[in-house]
Amino acid sequence: MARNWTTFRELLLPRPNRRRAVETELRRALREGRLTPGTRLPSSRDLAAQLGVARGTVTAAYAQLVGEGYLTAKHGSGTTVTATGTWPSGDDAEPERPPRWRFDLRTGVPALAAFPRAEWLAAHRAALTALPDEALGYPDPAGFAGLRAELADYLGRVRAVAASPGSLVIINGSAEGLSLLSRVLRERGHRSIAVEDPSHLRSREMLTSHGLEVVPVPVDGHGLRVDALAATDCRAVFVTAAHQFPLGVVLHPQRRRELIDWARERDGLVLEDDYDAEHRYDRPAVGALQALDPSRVVYQGTTSKVLAPALRLGWLALPEHLRDDVVERKRFHDMGTATVAQAALAHLLRTGGYDRHLRRTRVLYRQRRDALLDAVASELPDWRPIGIAAGLHVVLRLPDGTDDLALERALAERGVHVRALANHTREPSFPGLVVGYAATTPDRLREAVSVVAAVFRSL
Ligand SMILES: Cc1ncc(COP(=O)(O)O)c(C=O)c1O
C-alpha cells in the first residue's frame, strides 16, 4: 500500500552531506521498522530537494539499498520497501535485532487476521441506524444500557456470572478496570493487593502504578495458595481463577471455597480477571468464581482475547457496595465509554455474531495449539508443555538448569520474540518460555519451533 511520506523527512539527518549519511539513515529507518514493507519512497528528485542534497546522492543510496534487498525498484511504480520479514545484514548493520520479528510469540493478542471485520462493520451500521439522536449525547458512565443487558445474559449463560445489568460497568478494557478499582480501593484504605506469582506483568505494573503495593502469593498445581494469602496483610487479591496467567492452572474447587472464606473473614475483596476463559479445548468450561459470592468478588472481562485489543471494550460486574463509587470514578475519568462501539457490541451479542466468532476461532486455536505441541514433542522432547487445555498460550517448561532469560535473548537475536517465565515471577520455581500461539499459523509455528530448537541446542 502506498503511504504518505511527508513525515519521512524526520527520519533523516538534517541535510546530510554525504551519500553514506542518506544511505545509513534510510537503512536505520528500515531496520527499526519505521519504514514498513510496501511503503513507497519519494522519488529521488523529491527526496533530494527535501534534504538539500544532489539527486545523484539519493539515487546512489537507493541503488545500494535495492542491491541489499531492503528496497524494490520497479519501472513505473517507483521505489518501495521490500515486503519481507527479515532484513539482510550488512557491514554497517546498526541494531543487532531485526526490526520486525520473524516470529512474534508473545501472549496478549488473538488471531487478529480472523477479526470479523464484516460483522463488526454491519454491527456498527445497525447500531448507528437504531440509536436515537439523544443516545449520541454524553454516555451513561456505567455503560450503554443495551450492552449491559446483553452482557448480563451472555455472562450468565457462558461464564455462570451472577450479574444484573445494574451491576455491570462498561470499561475501556481491563486496563481501565484496574485503574478504577485501584483508585476506589485506595479511597477505602487499601494500600496493598496480593497478586498471583507468577502473574501477568502488565496487570502487576498497572496496580503498582496506581499506588498499590503488589504482594506476590505463590501458585501451585491447584492455583493460588490461599494459606500463603492468609499470611499477608492484604485485604484484596487479584486472581485469574479460570486459567491462571501464565501457568494455565484452574483454581481448584476447594481453593475457591477457601478464597471466598478468606474474603468473608478478612472483609476482603477478590478481583477475578476472567481474561480468556471462553477459549478452552479439551476440558469443560469452568464457571466464574464470582458466582460463589458476588458481594465479595469483582468480575472483570474483556473483548481483547475474543475480538481484538484495539476495541478497548471490557466490563466489570461489581458488588453493590462498590458499584456507585466505581461509576463515579468512571465519570470523572473519561465521562464514559464510546456509545456507538458499545451498541455495536450489543448488536453482535444479540444476533449471535459473538458466539459464532468464538466457535470459529476455537477451531483455529485448537489447530494452532496442536501444531505447536506436536512440533515441540518432536523437536524438543525434553520440554514439557503446561496449561495446554485452554487459553491462547502455553508455558513450555525447560530442562532444569536452563537460563530462560538467556534463551529469550538468544532467540531475540534470531528474530523470535518470546518471553521467559522468569519475567513473570519474583520466585522462579522452574525455567520456562511463555508462548502465545493464537496469532501464528500452524506452518509458521512449526518453523518457529525449528528455530527455537536450533537456538536452544547452540547455547
Ligand atoms: C491476564 C490478562 N488480563 C487481561 C488482559 C487484557 O487486558 P485489556 O482488556 O486491557 O486489553 C490480558 C491481555 O493480554 C491478560 O493477559
The ligand as an SDF file (V2000), in Angstrom:
LIG
                    3D

 16 16  0  0  0  0  0  0  0  0999 V2000
   -4.0030  -11.7570   32.2570 C   0  0  0  0  0  0  0  0  0  0  0  0
   -4.5910  -10.7220   31.3220 C   0  0  0  0  0  0  0  0  0  0  0  0
   -5.5690   -9.9280   31.7750 N   0  0  0  0  0  0  0  0  0  0  0  0
   -6.1390   -9.0110   30.9600 C   0  0  0  0  0  0  0  0  0  0  0  0
   -5.7370   -8.8390   29.6640 C   0  0  0  0  0  0  0  0  0  0  0  0
   -6.4490   -7.8810   28.7460 C   0  0  0  0  0  0  0  0  0  0  0  0
   -6.2830   -6.5860   29.0520 O   0  0  0  0  0  0  0  0  0  0  0  0
   -7.1420   -5.4770   28.2830 P   0  0  0  0  0  0  0  0  0  0  0  0
   -8.5880   -5.8040   28.4360 O   0  0  0  0  0  0  0  0  0  0  0  0
   -6.7750   -4.2030   28.9790 O   0  0  0  0  0  0  0  0  0  0  0  0
   -6.7350   -5.4970   26.8590 O   0  0  0  0  0  0  0  0  0  0  0  0
   -4.7030   -9.6160   29.1650 C   0  0  0  0  0  0  0  0  0  0  0  0
   -4.2220   -9.3920   27.7940 C   0  0  0  0  0  0  0  0  0  0  0  0
   -3.0860   -9.5810   27.4610 O   0  0  0  0  0  0  0  0  0  0  0  0
   -4.1320  -10.5990   30.0140 C   0  0  0  0  0  0  0  0  0  0  0  0
   -3.1560  -11.3890   29.5610 O   0  0  0  0  0  0  0  0  0  0  0  0
  1  2  1  0
  2  3  1  0
  2 15  2  0
  3  4  2  0
  4  5  1  0
  5  6  1  0
  5 12  2  0
  6  7  1  0
  7  8  1  0
  8  9  2  0
  8 10  1  0
  8 11  1  0
 12 13  1  0
 12 15  1  0
 13 14  2  0
 15 16  1  0
M  END
$$$$
